[in-house]
């Protein structure tokens, strides 16, 4: 929610690079504390690639096969993770396109992104995604996982990193 709110509130005046991370300085899923990650961050890599995960530990890559089954985003409770993810992607990104067969990215929703990558999506997309997040009947862990597994796609990366 915080990431989306920042993007929405600052959409027309975003900085060149944004580091989205959890409120803690370090955790099990970080090789280095956040200040160290920032110290060694190569801004040119972020500007070139658009999105860079700060998750560098092995063993937490999530390959999720999508069956292609989707339901309206207000009917996600009780559905499998792949249906939840596919349905949200279909609603906000792939309305007229075929869904990917698989998605994969490191876990933990800590990443650096460029302004240009954010602006690849219209403001209305970010607003709609946050509205879904606020209104969904999914518990926060499930809805948060939908975003965690798909942030890279929202920012224009390949389905599988």
C-alpha positions as CSV (number, residue, x, y, z in Angstrom):
1,X,0.0,0.0,0.0
2,X,2.8,2.4,0.9
3,X,4.6,1.9,-2.4
4,X,1.5,2.5,-4.4
5,X,0.5,5.5,-2.4
6,X,4.0,7.0,-2.9
7,X,3.8,6.4,-6.6
8,X,0.3,7.9,-6.9
9,X,1.0,10.9,-4.7
10,X,4.2,11.8,-6.5
11,X,3.4,10.5,-10.0
12,X,4.0,13.9,-11.7
13,X,7.2,14.7,-9.7
14,X,8.9,11.4,-9.1
15,X,12.7,11.4,-8.5
16,X,14.9,9.7,-11.1
17,X,15.4,6.6,-8.8
18,X,13.3,5.2,-5.9
19,X,14.4,2.6,-3.4
20,X,11.4,0.8,-2.1
21,X,12.1,-1.3,1.0
22,X,10.7,-2.4,4.3
23,X,10.9,-0.2,7.4
24,X,13.6,-2.4,9.0
25,X,17.3,-1.8,8.4
26,X,18.1,-5.5,7.9
27,X,16.2,-8.8,7.8
28,X,16.7,-12.5,6.9
29,X,16.1,-11.7,3.2
30,X,18.9,-9.1,3.0
31,X,22.5,-9.8,2.5
32,X,23.4,-6.3,3.7
33,X,21.6,-3.7,5.7
34,X,19.6,-1.1,3.7
35,X,22.2,1.7,4.2
36,X,24.9,-0.5,2.7
37,X,22.6,-1.5,-0.2
38,X,22.2,2.2,-0.9
39,X,25.9,3.0,-0.5
40,X,26.7,0.4,-3.2
41,X,23.8,1.0,-5.5
42,X,24.8,1.7,-9.0
43,X,22.3,4.4,-10.2
44,X,23.3,3.9,-13.8
45,X,22.2,0.2,-13.6
46,X,18.8,1.3,-12.3
47,X,18.4,3.9,-15.0
48,X,19.4,1.4,-17.7
49,X,17.3,-1.5,-16.5
50,X,14.4,0.4,-14.9
51,X,14.0,-2.2,-12.1
52,X,16.5,-3.9,-9.9
53,X,15.7,-6.3,-7.1
54,X,17.8,-5.8,-4.0
55,X,17.2,-9.5,-3.1
56,X,20.5,-11.2,-3.9
57,X,20.3,-14.3,-1.7
58,X,19.7,-17.5,-3.5
59,X,16.9,-19.9,-2.5
60,X,13.9,-17.6,-2.6
61,X,13.2,-17.4,-6.3
62,X,9.5,-18.0,-6.9
63,X,8.6,-19.6,-10.1
64,X,4.8,-19.6,-10.4
65,X,3.0,-21.4,-13.2
66,X,-0.2,-19.6,-14.3
67,X,-2.9,-21.9,-15.5
68,X,-4.6,-19.0,-17.4
69,X,-7.7,-19.3,-15.2
70,X,-9.0,-15.9,-14.0
71,X,-12.0,-14.7,-12.1
72,X,-13.3,-11.2,-11.4
73,X,-10.9,-9.5,-8.9
74,X,-13.7,-9.2,-6.4
75,X,-14.0,-13.1,-6.3
76,X,-10.4,-14.0,-5.3
77,X,-11.0,-15.3,-1.8
78,X,-10.5,-19.1,-1.7
79,X,-8.8,-19.1,-5.1
80,X,-5.3,-20.5,-5.6
81,X,-2.3,-18.2,-5.7
82,X,-1.9,-18.6,-9.4
83,X,-5.6,-17.6,-10.1
84,X,-5.2,-14.6,-7.7
85,X,-2.1,-13.4,-9.6
86,X,-3.5,-14.1,-13.0
87,X,-6.8,-12.4,-12.3
88,X,-5.1,-9.2,-11.0
89,X,-2.7,-9.1,-14.0
90,X,-5.6,-9.7,-16.4
91,X,-7.6,-6.9,-14.8
92,X,-4.9,-4.2,-14.8
93,X,-2.3,-5.2,-17.4
94,X,-3.3,-8.0,-19.8
95,X,-6.9,-7.1,-20.5
96,X,-6.4,-7.7,-24.3
97,X,-3.3,-9.8,-24.2
98,X,-2.5,-13.4,-23.4
99,X,-1.3,-13.9,-19.8
100,X,2.3,-15.3,-19.3
101,X,2.5,-19.0,-18.6
102,X,5.0,-18.5,-15.8
103,X,6.3,-15.6,-13.7
104,X,9.3,-15.5,-11.4
105,X,11.2,-13.0,-9.4
106,X,13.0,-12.9,-6.0
107,X,10.8,-12.6,-3.0
108,X,10.4,-9.9,-0.4
109,X,9.3,-6.8,-2.4
110,X,12.4,-4.7,-1.9
111,X,13.7,-3.1,-5.1
112,X,15.0,0.0,-6.8
113,X,13.0,1.4,-9.8
114,X,13.5,4.4,-12.1
115,X,11.0,7.1,-12.8
116,X,10.7,6.0,-16.4
117,X,9.8,2.5,-15.3
118,X,7.0,3.8,-13.1
119,X,5.7,6.1,-15.8
120,X,5.4,3.1,-18.2
121,X,2.0,2.7,-16.5
122,X,-0.5,5.4,-16.5
123,X,-1.5,7.0,-13.2
124,X,-4.9,5.4,-13.5
125,X,-3.4,1.9,-13.4
126,X,-1.6,2.6,-10.2
127,X,-4.8,4.2,-8.7
128,X,-6.8,1.2,-9.8
129,X,-4.3,-1.3,-8.3
130,X,-4.4,0.6,-5.0
131,X,-8.2,0.7,-5.0
132,X,-8.2,-3.1,-5.6
133,X,-5.8,-3.5,-2.7
134,X,-8.0,-1.4,-0.4
135,X,-11.2,-3.1,-1.4
136,X,-10.2,-6.7,-1.8
137,X,-11.5,-9.3,0.6
138,X,-8.2,-11.2,0.4
139,X,-6.3,-11.0,3.7
140,X,-3.3,-8.6,3.6
141,X,-0.8,-11.5,3.4
142,X,-2.4,-12.9,0.2
143,X,-3.0,-9.5,-1.5
144,X,0.6,-8.5,-0.6
145,X,1.9,-11.7,-2.1
146,X,0.1,-10.9,-5.4
147,X,2.1,-7.7,-5.6
148,X,5.3,-9.2,-4.2
149,X,5.4,-11.7,-7.0
150,X,4.5,-9.2,-9.7
151,X,6.3,-5.9,-9.0
152,X,8.9,-6.6,-11.7
153,X,6.2,-7.0,-14.3
154,X,4.4,-3.7,-13.3
155,X,7.7,-2.0,-13.9
156,X,8.2,-3.4,-17.4
157,X,10.5,-6.3,-16.8
158,X,10.2,-9.8,-18.4
159,X,7.7,-12.2,-16.7
160,X,10.7,-14.3,-15.5
161,X,13.7,-12.4,-14.1
